Amino acid sequence: MKEKVEKVLGKIRPMLQADGGDVELVGVDDAGVVKVRLRGACAGCPGAQMTLKMGVERQLRKEIPEVKEVVAV
C-alpha cells in the first residue's frame, strides 16, 4: 500500500510545491493510517490542517479505499 500512497502523493505534491510547501510520507500502518510530514511553507502554515484533511486525506481516500486517515507527525 505504501507504493500506492507514494503514487497519489506524487499527484498532490506539485500543488503544494507551487505554494512553497511539500509533503513527505513517513509511514503507513496496518489500520490504514497514513503518517506524513508537511515541509516547507506547509509546515508553519495556519491552513496546514485543512490542507492535510481536505486535500491530502480526501485524495488518498478517494484513490485508495484502504486509507482510513491521514495524520501529520
MARBA-3410 file (N, C-alpha, C, O; in Angstrom, 1 decimal):
73
0.8,-1.2,0.0,0.0,0.0,0.0,0.9,1.3,0.0,0.5,2.3,-0.5 ~ 2.1,1.2,0.6,3.0,2.3,0.6,3.3,2.9,-0.8,3.3,4.1,-1.0 ~ 3.4,2.0,-1.8,3.7,2.4,-3.1,2.5,3.2,-3.7,2.7,4.2,-4.4 ~ 1.3,2.7,-3.4,0.1,3.4,-3.9,0.0,4.8,-3.3,-0.3,5.7,-4.0 ~ 0.3,4.9,-2.0,0.2,6.2,-1.3,1.3,7.1,-2.0,1.0,8.3,-2.2
2.5,6.6,-2.2,3.5,7.5,-2.8,3.1,8.0,-4.2,3.3,9.1,-4.5 ~ 2.4,7.1,-4.9,2.0,7.5,-6.3,0.9,8.6,-6.2,1.0,9.6,-7.0 ~ 0.0,8.5,-5.3,-1.0,9.6,-5.1,-0.4,10.9,-4.6,-0.7,12.0,-5.0 ~ 0.5,10.7,-3.6,1.2,11.9,-3.1,2.0,12.6,-4.3,2.1,13.8,-4.3 ~ 2.5,11.8,-5.2,3.2,12.4,-6.4,2.3,13.3,-7.2,2.7,14.3,-7.8
1.0,13.0,-7.2,0.0,13.8,-7.9,-0.3,15.1,-7.1,-0.6,16.2,-7.7 ~ -0.3,15.0,-5.8,-0.7,16.1,-4.9,0.5,17.1,-4.8,0.3,18.3,-4.7 ~ 1.7,16.5,-4.7,2.9,17.3,-4.4,3.1,18.6,-5.3,3.5,19.6,-4.7 ~ 2.9,18.6,-6.6,3.1,19.8,-7.4,2.2,21.0,-6.9,2.6,22.1,-6.9 ~ 1.0,20.7,-6.4,0.1,21.8,-5.9,0.7,22.4,-4.7,0.7,23.6,-4.5
1.2,21.5,-3.8,1.8,22.0,-2.5,3.1,22.8,-2.8,3.4,23.8,-2.2 ~ 3.9,22.3,-3.8,5.2,22.9,-4.1,5.0,24.2,-4.8,5.8,25.1,-4.6 ~ 3.8,24.4,-5.4,3.5,25.7,-6.1,3.4,26.8,-5.0,3.6,28.0,-5.3 ~ 3.0,26.4,-3.8,2.8,27.4,-2.7,4.0,27.3,-1.7,4.0,27.9,-0.7 ~ 5.1,26.7,-2.1,6.3,26.6,-1.3,6.4,25.5,-0.3,7.2,25.6,0.6
5.5,24.6,-0.4,5.4,23.5,0.6,5.7,22.2,0.0,6.1,22.1,-1.2 ~ 5.5,21.1,0.8,5.7,19.8,0.3,5.2,18.8,1.4,4.9,19.2,2.5 ~ 5.1,17.6,1.0,4.6,16.5,1.9,5.5,15.3,1.7,5.9,14.9,0.6 ~ 5.9,14.7,2.9,6.8,13.6,2.9,6.0,12.4,3.6,5.5,12.6,4.6 ~ 6.1,11.2,3.0,5.4,10.1,3.6,6.4,9.5,4.6,7.5,9.2,4.4
5.8,9.4,5.9,6.6,8.8,7.0,6.3,7.3,7.1,7.2,6.6,7.3 ~ 5.0,7.0,6.9,4.7,5.6,7.0,3.2,5.3,6.9,2.4,6.2,6.9 ~ 2.9,4.0,6.7,1.5,3.6,6.6,1.4,2.4,7.5,2.2,1.4,7.4 ~ 0.4,2.4,8.4,0.3,1.2,9.3,-0.8,0.3,8.8,-1.5,0.6,7.8 ~ -1.0,-0.9,9.4,-1.9,-1.9,9.0,-3.4,-1.5,9.1,-4.3,-2.1,8.5
-3.6,-0.5,10.0,-5.0,0.0,10.2,-5.4,1.0,9.1,-6.6,1.5,9.1 ~ -4.6,1.3,8.2,-4.9,2.3,7.1,-4.6,3.7,7.5,-5.2,4.6,6.8 ~ -3.8,3.9,8.5,-3.5,5.3,8.9,-2.1,5.7,8.2,-1.1,5.0,8.3 ~ -2.2,6.8,7.4,-1.0,7.3,6.7,-0.4,8.4,7.5,-1.1,9.4,7.9 ~ 0.9,8.3,7.8,1.6,9.4,8.5,2.4,10.1,7.5,3.2,9.6,6.8
2.2,11.5,7.6,3.0,12.3,6.7,3.6,13.5,7.5,3.2,13.8,8.6 ~ 4.6,14.1,6.9,5.3,15.3,7.4,5.1,16.4,6.4,5.6,16.2,5.3 ~ 4.5,17.5,6.8,4.4,18.6,6.0,5.7,19.4,6.1,6.3,19.6,7.2 ~ 6.2,19.9,4.9,7.5,20.5,4.9,7.4,21.9,4.2,6.4,22.2,3.6 ~ 8.4,22.7,4.3,8.5,24.0,3.7,7.4,24.9,4.3,7.2,24.9,5.5
6.8,25.6,3.4,5.7,26.6,3.8,4.6,25.9,4.5,3.9,26.5,5.3 ~ 4.3,24.7,4.1,3.2,23.9,4.7,3.4,23.6,6.2,2.5,23.5,7.0 ~ 4.7,23.5,6.6,5.0,23.2,8.0,4.5,24.2,9.0,4.1,23.9,10.1 ~ 4.5,25.5,8.6,4.1,26.5,9.6,2.8,27.2,9.2,2.5,28.2,9.8 ~ 2.2,26.8,8.2,1.0,27.4,7.6,-0.2,27.2,8.6,-0.5,26.1,9.0
-1.0,28.3,8.8,-2.2,28.2,9.7,-3.2,27.3,9.0,-4.1,26.7,9.7 ~ -3.2,27.2,7.7,-4.2,26.3,7.0,-3.7,24.9,6.7,-4.3,24.2,6.0 ~ -2.6,24.5,7.4,-2.0,23.2,7.1,-2.9,22.1,7.5,-3.0,21.1,6.7 ~ -3.7,22.2,8.6,-4.6,21.1,9.0,-5.7,20.9,7.9,-6.1,19.8,7.6 ~ -6.2,22.0,7.4,-7.2,22.0,6.4,-6.6,21.4,5.1,-7.3,20.5,4.4
-5.4,21.7,4.7,-4.8,21.2,3.6,-4.6,19.7,3.7,-4.8,18.9,2.8 ~ -4.2,19.3,4.9,-4.0,17.9,5.2,-5.3,17.1,5.1,-5.3,16.0,4.4 ~ -6.4,17.5,5.7,-7.6,16.8,5.7,-8.4,16.9,4.4,-8.9,15.9,3.9 ~ -8.6,18.2,4.0,-9.4,18.4,2.8,-8.7,18.2,1.5,-9.3,18.0,0.4 ~ -7.4,18.2,1.5,-6.6,18.0,0.3,-6.0,16.6,0.2,-6.4,15.7,-0.6
-5.0,16.4,1.1,-4.2,15.2,1.0,-5.1,14.0,1.4,-5.1,13.0,0.7 ~ -5.8,14.0,2.6,-6.6,12.9,3.0,-7.7,12.6,2.0,-7.9,11.4,1.7 ~ -8.4,13.6,1.6,-9.5,13.4,0.7,-9.1,12.7,-0.6,-9.7,11.7,-1.0 ~ -7.9,13.1,-1.2,-7.5,12.5,-2.4,-7.0,11.1,-2.2,-7.2,10.2,-3.0 ~ -6.3,10.8,-1.1,-5.8,9.5,-0.8,-7.0,8.5,-0.6,-7.0,7.4,-1.1
-8.0,9.0,0.2,-9.1,8.1,0.4,-9.9,7.8,-0.8,-10.5,6.8,-1.0 ~ -10.0,8.8,-1.7,-10.7,8.7,-3.0,-10.0,7.6,-3.9,-10.7,6.8,-4.5 ~ -8.7,7.6,-3.9,-8.0,6.7,-4.8,-7.6,5.4,-4.2,-7.3,4.4,-4.9 ~ -7.5,5.4,-2.8,-7.1,4.2,-2.1,-8.1,3.9,-1.0,-7.9,4.5,0.1 ~ -9.1,3.2,-1.2,-10.2,3.0,-0.2,-9.7,2.4,1.1,-10.3,2.6,2.2
-8.5,1.7,1.1,-8.0,1.2,2.4,-7.5,2.2,3.3,-7.3,2.0,4.5 ~ -7.2,3.4,2.8,-6.7,4.5,3.7,-7.9,5.0,4.5,-9.0,5.4,4.0 ~ -7.7,5.0,5.8,-8.8,5.4,6.8,-8.6,6.8,7.3,-9.5,7.6,7.5 ~ -7.3,7.2,7.4,-7.0,8.6,8.0,-5.6,9.0,7.6,-4.7,8.1,7.4 ~ -5.4,10.3,7.5,-4.0,10.8,7.3,-3.7,11.7,8.5,-4.5,12.6,8.8
-2.6,11.5,9.1,-2.1,12.3,10.3,-0.8,12.9,10.0,0.1,12.3,9.4 ~ -0.6,14.1,10.5,0.8,14.8,10.4,1.6,14.4,11.6,1.1,14.4,12.8 ~ 2.9,14.1,11.4,3.8,13.8,12.5,4.9,14.8,12.6,5.8,14.7,13.4
END
